[in-house]
Amino acid sequence: MRVPAAAVTAAASFALLGSAWHLGASPTLLAPPVAVGTVSAAPVTTEPAPSEPVRTEPVATEPVATEPVATEPVATEPVATEPVATEPVATEPVATEPVVVTAPTPSTTPTPPPPPAPVTVDGAVVPTRFGDVQVQVVVQDGVLLDVVPLQLTDADDRSRGISAAAAPRLRQAVLQAQSAQVDTVSSATYTSEAYLQSLQSALDAAAGA
């Protein structure tokens, strides 16, 4: 490697200056005059230094033997617990008032009496020129329920035929009117009058019974 002359001169000057400093001399007196001018520095050529590869050897590691740590069981003592004494709570009985049960009030409405039983009454026997006539009535509580002929005119066949035809018509009229005050059947005057007379006597007897 080549070093320029100016650099060598500067290095020598600095070395001399250092020696004079150590000897106690003034550095200004010992410093040589430095020529002022343009110094052209020659290019410095550096050659790379050859480098050798670094060999690394593996480090042998030995296994570390670990011993098991023996742990002793910790003996625990049972904790004695004392029962807590509880005092009984005194409860006072609650006074209850007796419940008064009232009997149901009997109904003041009177129960109607049962209706009377039907009454059967025979009327009087009424004689006619064609035979006797008699009827029977059935009455309940003043109501005429039925009229049954017991005897009708029977002097001859004609009388029996007239009375047999007149009796049903008289019965229907009497039940409808609830009375013996009805008209007679035409062509059966004797039978009709005797029938109604016997009926009236039976109704009078039933009313007084």
C-alpha positions as CSV (number, residue, x, y, z in Angstrom):
1,M,0.0,0.0,0.0
2,R,1.4,3.4,-1.0
3,V,1.2,6.3,1.6
4,P,1.5,9.9,0.1
5,A,4.3,12.1,1.1
6,A,2.1,14.8,2.6
7,A,0.5,12.3,5.0
8,V,4.0,11.1,6.1
9,T,5.1,14.7,6.7
10,A,1.9,15.4,8.8
11,A,2.4,12.4,10.8
12,A,6.0,13.3,11.6
13,S,4.9,16.8,12.6
14,F,2.3,15.5,15.0
15,A,4.9,13.1,16.5
16,L,7.4,15.9,17.1
17,L,4.7,18.1,18.6
18,G,3.8,15.4,21.0
19,S,7.4,14.9,22.1
20,A,7.9,18.7,22.7
21,W,4.7,18.7,24.8
22,H,6.1,16.0,27.0
23,L,9.5,18.0,27.4
24,G,7.7,21.2,28.3
25,A,8.5,23.1,25.1
26,S,6.0,25.4,23.4
27,P,4.3,23.5,20.6
28,T,4.2,26.7,18.5
29,L,8.0,27.1,18.6
30,L,8.7,23.5,17.7
31,A,6.1,23.1,15.0
32,P,7.7,23.3,11.5
33,P,6.1,25.5,9.0
34,V,3.5,23.7,7.0
35,A,3.4,24.5,3.4
36,V,0.0,25.7,2.4
37,G,-1.0,24.4,-1.0
38,T,-3.1,22.1,-2.8
39,V,-2.3,18.5,-1.9
40,S,-3.5,16.0,-4.3
41,A,-4.1,12.7,-2.7
42,A,-3.3,9.6,-4.7
43,P,-6.0,7.0,-4.6
44,V,-5.5,4.3,-2.0
45,T,-5.8,0.8,-3.3
46,T,-7.0,-1.7,-0.6
47,E,-6.8,-5.4,-1.2
48,P,-9.2,-7.6,0.5
49,A,-7.7,-9.8,3.1
50,P,-8.3,-13.5,2.6
51,S,-10.7,-14.9,5.2
52,E,-10.6,-18.4,6.4
53,P,-13.9,-20.2,7.2
54,V,-14.5,-20.5,10.9
55,R,-15.1,-24.0,12.0
56,T,-17.6,-24.5,14.8
57,E,-17.6,-27.6,16.8
58,P,-20.8,-28.8,18.4
59,V,-20.9,-28.5,22.1
60,A,-21.6,-31.8,23.8
61,T,-24.3,-31.4,26.4
62,E,-24.7,-34.0,29.2
63,P,-28.1,-34.9,30.4
64,V,-28.9,-33.4,33.8
65,A,-30.0,-36.1,36.2
66,T,-33.0,-35.0,38.1
67,E,-33.9,-36.7,41.4
68,P,-37.5,-36.9,42.4
69,V,-38.3,-34.7,45.3
70,A,-39.9,-36.8,48.1
71,T,-43.0,-35.1,49.5
72,E,-44.3,-36.0,52.9
73,P,-48.0,-36.0,53.4
74,V,-49.2,-33.2,55.6
75,A,-51.1,-34.6,58.6
76,T,-54.3,-32.6,59.0
77,E,-56.1,-32.7,62.4
78,P,-59.9,-32.8,62.4
79,V,-61.4,-29.6,63.6
80,A,-63.8,-30.2,66.5
81,T,-67.0,-28.4,65.9
82,E,-69.3,-27.7,68.8
83,P,-73.0,-28.0,68.2
84,V,-74.8,-24.6,68.4
85,A,-77.4,-24.7,71.1
86,T,-80.7,-23.4,69.8
87,E,-83.3,-22.1,72.1
88,P,-86.9,-23.2,71.3
89,V,-89.1,-20.4,70.1
90,A,-92.1,-20.1,72.3
91,T,-95.3,-19.8,70.2
92,E,-98.4,-18.5,71.7
93,P,-101.7,-20.2,70.7
94,V,-103.9,-18.0,68.5
95,A,-107.3,-17.5,70.0
96,T,-109.9,-18.5,67.5
97,E,-113.5,-17.6,67.9
98,P,-116.0,-20.3,67.6
99,V,-117.9,-20.4,64.4
100,V,-121.6,-20.1,64.9
101,V,-123.5,-22.3,62.5
102,T,-127.0,-21.1,62.0
103,A,-129.7,-23.6,61.2
104,P,-131.5,-22.9,58.0
105,T,-134.7,-20.9,58.4
106,P,-137.7,-23.1,57.7
107,S,-139.7,-21.9,54.8
108,T,-142.8,-19.9,55.9
109,T,-144.7,-20.9,52.7
110,P,-147.2,-23.5,53.8
111,T,-147.2,-26.6,51.8
112,P,-150.5,-27.0,49.9
113,P,-152.5,-30.0,51.1
114,P,-152.9,-32.8,48.6
115,P,-156.1,-32.7,46.5
116,P,-159.0,-34.7,47.8
117,A,-159.7,-38.1,46.3
118,P,-162.3,-38.4,43.6
119,V,-165.9,-38.9,44.9
120,T,-168.4,-41.2,43.2
121,V,-172.1,-40.4,43.9
122,D,-175.2,-42.0,42.4
123,G,-178.1,-39.8,41.4
124,A,-181.7,-40.3,42.2
125,V,-183.9,-42.7,40.1
126,V,-186.3,-40.7,37.9
127,P,-189.3,-42.6,36.5
128,T,-190.7,-41.9,33.0
129,R,-193.4,-43.4,30.9
130,F,-190.7,-45.3,29.0
131,G,-188.8,-46.5,31.9
132,D,-186.5,-45.3,34.8
133,V,-183.4,-43.2,34.4
134,Q,-180.5,-42.9,36.8
135,V,-176.8,-41.6,36.4
136,Q,-173.7,-41.7,38.5
137,V,-171.1,-38.8,38.7
138,V,-167.4,-38.7,39.6
139,V,-166.4,-35.4,41.3
140,Q,-163.0,-34.4,42.6
141,D,-162.5,-31.1,44.4
142,G,-165.7,-29.7,42.9
143,V,-164.8,-30.7,39.3
144,L,-167.1,-33.0,37.4
145,L,-164.9,-35.7,35.9
146,D,-167.3,-38.2,34.5
147,V,-171.0,-39.1,34.2
148,V,-172.0,-42.8,33.9
149,P,-175.6,-43.9,33.0
150,L,-176.8,-46.6,35.4
151,Q,-180.4,-46.9,33.9
152,L,-182.0,-45.6,30.7
153,T,-185.4,-45.9,29.2
154,D,-186.0,-49.5,28.1
155,A,-189.8,-49.9,27.5
156,D,-189.2,-51.2,24.0
157,D,-186.6,-51.3,21.4
158,R,-187.4,-47.8,20.1
159,S,-187.0,-46.4,23.6
160,R,-183.7,-48.3,24.1
161,G,-182.4,-46.9,20.8
162,I,-183.4,-43.3,21.6
163,S,-181.8,-43.4,25.0
164,A,-178.6,-45.1,23.7
165,A,-178.2,-42.3,21.2
166,A,-179.0,-39.5,23.5
167,A,-176.8,-40.5,26.5
168,P,-173.4,-39.8,24.9
169,R,-174.5,-36.4,23.7
170,L,-175.8,-35.4,27.1
171,R,-172.6,-36.6,28.8
172,Q,-170.4,-34.4,26.5
173,A,-172.6,-31.3,27.0
174,V,-172.6,-31.7,30.8
175,L,-168.8,-32.2,31.1
176,Q,-168.2,-29.2,29.0
177,A,-170.6,-27.0,31.0
178,Q,-169.7,-28.6,34.4
179,S,-173.4,-28.3,35.2
180,A,-176.8,-29.9,34.6
181,Q,-178.1,-26.8,33.0
182,V,-177.8,-27.9,29.3
183,D,-180.3,-28.3,26.5
184,T,-182.2,-31.5,25.9
185,V,-181.6,-33.7,22.9
186,S,-184.4,-33.4,20.2
187,S,-186.5,-36.6,19.8
188,A,-185.3,-37.7,23.3
189,T,-187.2,-35.3,25.6
190,Y,-188.2,-37.8,28.3
191,T,-184.8,-39.4,28.4
192,S,-183.0,-36.0,28.5
193,E,-185.1,-34.5,31.3
194,A,-184.9,-37.6,33.5
195,Y,-181.1,-37.8,32.8
196,L,-180.5,-34.2,33.9
197,Q,-182.7,-34.5,37.0
198,S,-180.7,-37.6,38.2
199,L,-177.5,-35.7,37.4
200,Q,-178.5,-32.7,39.5
201,S,-179.4,-34.8,42.5
202,A,-175.9,-36.5,42.3
203,L,-174.1,-33.1,42.1
204,D,-176.0,-31.8,45.1
205,A,-175.1,-35.0,47.1
206,A,-171.4,-34.7,46.0
207,A,-171.3,-31.0,47.0
208,G,-172.6,-31.8,50.5
209,A,-170.3,-34.8,51.0
